[in-house]
C-alpha cells in the first residue's frame, strides 16, 4: 500500500517527500517500541510482559519470562545473554505462571511483582521500606544483579556487585547460583547461611533438596547440605585457600576473600576473578553437586572447571570417626594410627559408618591424679600429613606451632591440633571426622595419642 502511494500517479514533490519521511519515521518508531524493551531498566508503573526482556547495558545479562525444558510453565528469570540460555536467578520459583500472559512490574507500593494473566500477584519482592513516594527504578546491572533504586541512584549505581543503597537486590535473594561480586554473609551469631538452594529437578526451579552456603564457625568453610545433613565441605578458610580443596586452580585460589568484621560481627565472602573479563559462576545442582563453570568463547559453551563432591572420599565423613578416606587405597577407609574399628564385622564388610575408637585411653583421661594442667603426663602427638583437616575445629590465638601444641596439651579434651598457614591454631575437642587424604595437600594435623601408641 505504501509502495502504491509512492509509485502511483501523484507526482513525488518535495512536500510529498517530507510527508513520506515523517510518516516513515513514525512507522519505524512505533515498530521499535512494540518490539521489545531495549533498555536495562523499568520505572514505577512500567512492565516487562512475556516476550519482552531487559538487557544489561553491556549485553551480558537478560531478564524476562522463560520456560524450563519440557515445561510450559513461565518464570521470571535472569540469564546470561548467550545463545545458550543459562538461568542464574528465578523470581517466582515457587509460583509459576500458566500461559504467556504474565507481567513483571515495579508496583505503586514500591515492590517488584510478577502478575499472572488475571492480574493476581504470584511473587513480590516484599519491600517494606518507606519508598512509596520515591521514583523507583529496577535496573539489571552488568554483574547480573537486579536492583531496585531511587531515580538518581539508578543513574549512578556501579555495574559491579552489591549495591549498598538499594531498596532491594537479587544478589541478597539468590536462588541456586553464585555470581562474582555477590557477598555471602558470615556471622557466627546468625548461624549457618544456607544462601543457595538447588532446583528440585533439571526442569523444575522450585526449591530442591540441597543447599550451598557458609558455616560461620571460626574458621568458616563452604558446605553443601542435603536433607540428612552435611554432604560435602570445602575445609577451613585460612586466608588464601579452603584446606579441603587442595587442587584449587588459580582463578579460585586468588579470587575468594573474606572482609574484615563489621559492626554487627558480620563478615562477607566475595569472589573476584583474576581475569575480570572471564565469565564464571558457581551453582548447586538439583543432584547435590556444586559446579564452577567458565564460558569458553571458542566453543561457545560452558566448561566445568571443577565440581564437588567428585569422588567417593569427597562425601562427608565417608569413613566415620577417627578414620581416613584415601581414594588410592583398597579399601578406601582405614583407622588412624592408635585406633581400631568400633564394629570389626561391619568394617570388614565395607560398612565404615561406625568409624573407629581409641585402642588405648589417654593418660590424662585415665589417671585421676593427673590434672589437665599437667599436660596429660605421657600423652604425645602423632603427625598426620597430606590431609583435609577434620571438621568442627576451634580457632585459638597462637604465634607458633609449639604454642599451639601447648594449648592442646593443657586441655585434656583436646584430641588434635593443627597450625595451618603459619597463623592459624586449630584445636579439636570433638571426635575427628571427615578426614581425607590428599597427596597434594600441605595440611598437617597432629593427633593426641597415649605414649604406647606413638
C-alpha positions in Angstrom: 0.0 0.0 0.0 2.8 2.4 0.9 4.6 1.4 -2.4 1.4 2.1 -4.4 1.3 5.6 -2.9 4.9 6.2 -3.8 4.8 4.8 -7.2 1.2 6.0 -8.2 0.3 8.8 -10.5 0.8 11.5 -7.9 4.0 13.5 -8.5 6.6 12.9 -5.8 7.2 16.5 -4.9 9.4 18.0 -2.2 6.3 18.4 0.0 5.4 14.8 -0.6 8.9 13.7 0.2 8.8 15.5 3.5 5.4 13.9 4.4 6.7 10.5 3.4 9.8 10.9 5.5 7.8 11.9 8.6 5.4 9.0 8.1 8.2 6.5 7.7 10.0 7.8 10.8 6.7 7.5 12.8 6.1 4.0 11.5 9.7 2.8 12.3 9.5 4.3 15.8 6.2 2.5 16.5 7.7 -0.8 15.3 10.7 -0.4 17.6 8.6 0.5 20.6 6.3 -2.5 20.1 9.2 -5.0 19.6 10.8 -5.2 23.0 12.3 -3.3 25.9 15.7 -2.3 24.6 16.6 -0.7 27.9 18.2 -2.2 31.1 15.6 -0.8 33.5 11.9 -0.1 34.2 10.4 2.5 36.5 7.4 2.5 38.7 4.3 1.6 36.7 6.3 0.2 33.8 6.3 -3.5 33.0 8.1 -6.3 31.1 5.5 -8.5 29.5 6.0 -12.1 28.5 8.0 -12.0 25.3 9.8 -8.7 26.2 13.1 -8.5 28.0 15.5 -6.2 29.8 19.2 -6.4 28.8 22.1 -5.1 30.9 24.0 -2.2 29.4 26.9 -4.3 28.1 24.6 -7.0 26.9 25.9 -9.6 29.3 22.6 -10.4 31.1 19.0 -10.6 30.2 15.8 -10.6 32.2 12.4 -11.9 31.1 10.0 -14.8 31.1 11.2 -18.4 30.3 10.1 -22.0 30.5 12.5 -24.8 31.6 13.0 -27.7 29.2 9.9 -29.9 28.8 7.7 -27.4 30.7 5.1 -24.8 29.6 5.1 -23.0 32.9 6.5 -19.5 32.9 9.0 -18.0 35.3 10.7 -14.6 35.5 14.5 -15.1 35.5 17.9 -13.7 34.7 20.2 -15.5 32.4 23.4 -14.9 30.5 22.6 -13.3 27.2 24.1 -16.0 25.0 22.7 -18.5 22.5 22.8 -21.0 25.4 20.2 -19.7 27.9 21.8 -20.3 31.3 19.4 -19.1 34.1 21.2 -17.7 37.2 18.2 -16.3 39.1 14.5 -17.0 39.3 11.9 -14.7 40.9 8.7 -16.8 41.1 10.4 -20.2 41.5 7.6 -21.5 43.8 4.7 -19.9 41.9 4.9 -20.3 38.1 2.6 -18.5 35.6 0.4 -20.6 33.3 0.3 -19.3 29.8 2.2 -16.4 28.3 0.2 -13.5 29.7 2.4 -12.8 32.7 3.8 -9.4 33.7 6.9 -8.3 35.6 6.5 -4.7 37.0 7.5 -2.1 39.6 4.3 -1.6 41.5 2.8 1.5 43.0 3.8 0.4 46.6 7.5 0.1 45.7 7.7 -3.6 45.1 8.9 -5.7 42.2 6.0 -8.0 41.3 5.1 -10.9 39.0 1.5 -10.9 37.9 -0.4 -13.7 36.1 -2.9 -13.2 33.3 -5.7 -12.4 35.8 -3.6 -9.6 37.4 -3.0 -11.7 40.5 0.3 -11.4 42.3 2.3 -14.6 42.2 5.5 -13.1 43.5 6.6 -9.9 45.3 10.0 -8.6 46.4 8.4 -7.9 49.8 10.0 -4.4 50.1 8.5 -2.8 53.3 10.6 0.3 53.2 9.2 3.8 53.1 9.9 4.1 49.4 6.3 4.5 48.2 6.7 8.2 47.3 10.1 7.7 45.7 10.7 7.4 41.9 11.9 3.8 42.0 13.7 2.1 39.1 14.6 -1.6 38.7 17.9 -1.9 36.9 19.6 -5.0 35.5 23.3 -4.5 36.2 26.2 -5.9 34.2 27.0 -8.1 37.2 23.7 -9.9 36.8 22.3 -8.1 39.9 18.7 -6.8 39.6 18.5 -3.7 41.9 15.6 -1.5 43.0 16.9 2.0 43.3 15.7 5.6 43.7 15.8 7.5 40.4 19.0 9.4 41.0 20.8 6.4 42.4 19.7 4.3 39.3 21.8 6.6 37.1 25.0 6.4 39.2 25.0 2.9 40.5 28.1 0.8 40.0 27.8 -2.0 37.4 29.6 -4.5 39.7 28.5 -6.4 42.8 26.4 -5.5 45.8 24.6 -2.1 45.7 24.5 -0.8 49.3 22.0 2.0 48.7 19.4 -0.2 47.0 15.9 -0.8 48.4 16.1 -4.4 47.2 18.5 -6.5 45.1 18.6 -10.0 43.7 22.1 -10.6 45.0 20.7 -10.7 48.5 18.0 -13.1 47.5 19.8 -15.7 45.3 18.4 -19.0 44.1 20.9 -21.6 43.1 23.8 -19.6 41.5 26.7 -17.6 42.9 28.0 -14.9 40.6 31.2 -12.9 41.0 30.5 -9.8 43.0 28.0 -11.4 45.3 28.6 -11.0 49.1 27.8 -14.1 51.2 27.3 -13.2 54.9 29.3 -14.9 57.6 28.0 -14.3 61.1 28.5 -16.8 64.0 25.5 -15.4 65.9 23.2 -15.7 62.9 24.5 -19.3 62.3 24.7 -21.2 59.1 23.9 -19.2 56.0 22.4 -21.7 53.5 22.2 -19.0 50.8 21.8 -21.0 47.7 19.1 -23.6 47.1 19.1 -26.1 44.3 16.3 -26.6 41.8 14.0 -29.6 42.5 14.9 -31.1 39.2 16.6 -30.1 36.0 13.3 -28.7 34.7 11.7 -27.5 38.0 13.1 -24.3 39.6 11.2 -24.8 42.8 13.5 -25.3 45.9 15.1 -28.7 45.9 16.8 -31.0 48.4 20.3 -29.4 48.5 21.6 -26.1 49.7 25.0 -24.4 49.5 26.4 -21.8 51.9 28.7 -21.0 54.7 29.3 -22.5 58.2 30.5 -19.4 60.1 32.2 -21.2 62.9 35.7 -19.9 63.1 37.4 -20.7 60.8 34.5 -20.6 58.3 34.0 -23.1 55.4 31.7 -23.7 52.5 29.2 -26.6 53.0 26.7 -28.5 50.9 23.7 -29.6 52.9 21.3 -32.4 52.0 18.1 -33.5 53.7 20.1 -35.6 56.2 22.8 -33.0 57.0 26.2 -32.3 55.5 27.1 -33.8 52.2 30.4 -32.0 51.5 32.5 -29.3 52.9 35.4 -27.2 51.5 37.6 -27.4 54.5 38.5 -24.4 56.6 39.3 -21.0 55.2 42.9 -20.0 56.2 43.2 -16.7 54.3 44.2 -17.9 50.9 42.6 -21.3 50.3 40.0 -23.7 51.6 42.0 -26.5 53.1 39.8 -29.3 51.7 40.2 -28.2 48.1 44.0 -28.6 47.6 43.7 -28.6 43.8 42.1 -25.1 43.6 43.0 -23.6 40.3 44.5 -20.1 40.1 41.2 -18.4 39.4 39.7 -19.8 42.6 42.7 -19.5 44.9 43.2 -15.8 44.4 39.5 -14.9 43.8 38.0 -15.5 47.2 38.4 -13.0 50.0 36.8 -12.5 53.5 36.1 -9.0 54.5 37.0 -7.6 57.9 34.5 -7.8 60.7 31.7 -5.2 60.6 29.8 -3.5 63.4 27.4 -6.4 63.9 30.1 -9.0 63.8 29.4 -10.0 60.2 32.0 -10.7 57.5 31.4 -11.4 53.9 32.9 -13.9 51.4 33.3 -12.4 48.0 34.8 -13.7 44.8 36.5 -11.7 42.1 38.1 -13.5 39.1 41.7 -12.8 38.5 40.6 -12.2 34.9 37.6 -9.9 35.2 36.7 -10.4 31.5 36.3 -14.2 32.0 32.7 -15.2 32.7 32.3 -17.5 35.7 29.7 -18.8 38.0 29.2 -21.3 40.8 25.9 -23.2 41.3 24.4 -26.0 43.3 22.7 -28.6 41.1 19.5 -30.5 41.8 21.5 -33.7 42.4 23.7 -32.0 45.2 26.8 -31.3 43.1 28.4 -27.9 43.2 29.9 -26.7 39.9 32.2 -23.9 38.9 31.6 -23.1 35.2 33.5 -20.9 32.8 32.4 -19.6 29.4 34.5 -20.9 26.5 34.4 -18.2 23.8 35.9 -20.6 21.2 33.3 -23.3 21.6 30.5 -21.0 22.8 29.6 -23.3 25.7 30.1 -23.5 29.4 33.0 -25.6 30.6 33.0 -27.3 34.0 36.2 -26.1 35.8 35.6 -28.1 38.9 32.8 -29.9 40.7 32.3 -31.2 44.3 31.8 -33.8 45.5 33.7 -35.5 42.7 34.9 -38.8 44.3 33.7 -41.2 47.0 36.1 -39.8 49.5 34.7 -36.3 48.9 31.4 -37.4 50.5 31.1 -36.1 54.0 32.6 -38.4 56.7 32.6 -41.4 54.4 34.7 -43.5 56.8 33.3 -42.4 60.1 35.1 -41.0 63.2 38.9 -41.2 63.6 39.3 -42.7 60.2 40.9 -41.6 56.9 39.5 -41.9 53.4 42.0 -42.4 50.6 40.9 -42.8 47.0 44.2 -44.7 46.2 43.8 -47.3 48.9 41.8 -50.6 48.7 39.7 -50.5 50.8 39.4 -46.7 50.8 38.9 -46.4 54.6 41.4 -47.0 57.3 41.6 -46.2 61.0 44.1 -43.6 62.2 47.1 -45.0 64.0 46.2 -45.8 67.6 42.6 -46.5 66.7 40.7 -49.7 65.6 37.2 -50.3 64.1 34.3 -49.9 66.6 32.5 -52.7 64.8 35.0 -55.0 63.1 32.4 -57.1 61.3 30.7 -54.1 59.8 34.0 -52.6 58.9 35.3 -55.7 57.2 32.1 -55.9 55.2 32.6 -52.4 53.8 30.2 -50.6 56.1 32.5 -48.0 57.6 29.9 -45.7 59.1 30.6 -46.7 62.8 34.1 -45.4 62.4 37.0 -46.1 64.8 37.8 -45.8 68.5 41.0 -45.4 70.6 42.9 -48.6 71.4 44.5 -47.0 74.5 42.9 -44.3 76.6 44.8 -41.1 77.0 46.6 -40.9 80.3 45.1 -37.6 81.2 41.6 -39.1 81.0 42.6 -42.4 82.7 44.6 -41.2 85.7 42.6 -39.0 88.0 45.8 -37.9 89.8 47.0 -36.1 86.7 45.1 -32.9 86.0 44.6 -31.2 82.7 47.1 -28.5 83.7 49.8 -31.2 83.9 49.6 -31.6 80.1 48.4 -35.2 80.2 51.5 -36.8 81.5 52.9 -39.3 78.9 50.5 -38.5 76.1 52.0 -37.2 72.9 51.2 -36.2 69.3 51.4 -38.1 66.0 51.9 -36.1 62.8 49.4 -36.9 60.1 50.2 -35.1 56.8 48.6 -34.5 53.4 45.0 -34.4 54.8 41.8 -32.5 54.7 41.7 -31.2 58.3 38.9 -32.6 60.5 35.6 -30.8 60.8 34.5 -28.7 63.8 37.8 -27.0 64.6 38.1 -24.3 67.2 40.4 -21.4 66.4 42.6 -20.1 69.2 45.4 -17.5 69.2 48.9 -18.8 68.9 52.1 -17.3 67.4 53.8 -20.7 66.7 53.2 -24.4 66.4 54.8 -25.0 69.8 52.5 -22.6 71.5 49.5 -24.2 69.6 50.7 -27.7 70.9 50.9 -26.4 74.5 47.3 -25.1 74.3 46.2 -28.5 73.2 48.3 -30.3 75.9 46.7 -28.2 78.6 43.2 -29.2 77.6 42.6 -32.9 78.2 39.6 -32.9 75.9 41.8 -31.8 73.0 42.1 -34.7 70.5 44.3 -32.9 67.9 45.7 -29.6 66.8 47.0 -28.0 63.6 49.0 -24.9 62.9 47.8 -24.0 59.4 49.0 -21.3 57.1 51.6 -20.1 59.6 49.0 -18.2 61.5 46.0 -20.4 62.4 46.0 -22.6 65.5 43.1 -25.0 65.4 42.1 -27.4 68.2 39.7 -30.4 68.0 37.9 -31.4 71.2 35.2 -33.5 69.4 35.8 -36.7 67.5 37.9 -36.3 64.4 35.5 -36.6 61.4 35.6 -36.2 57.7 39.3 -36.7 57.3 40.5 -37.3 53.7 44.0 -38.0 52.3 45.2 -35.6 49.6 48.6 -36.3 48.1 49.0 -32.7 47.1 47.8 -31.2 50.4 50.2 -29.3 52.6 47.9 -29.6 55.6 49.1 -31.5 58.7 47.2 -32.4 61.8 48.8 -33.8 65.0 46.7 -36.4 66.8 46.9 -36.9 70.5 47.8 -40.5 71.5 48.8 -42.4 74.5 52.6 -43.0 74.7 52.3 -46.7 73.9 50.7 -45.8 70.5 53.4 -43.4 69.4 
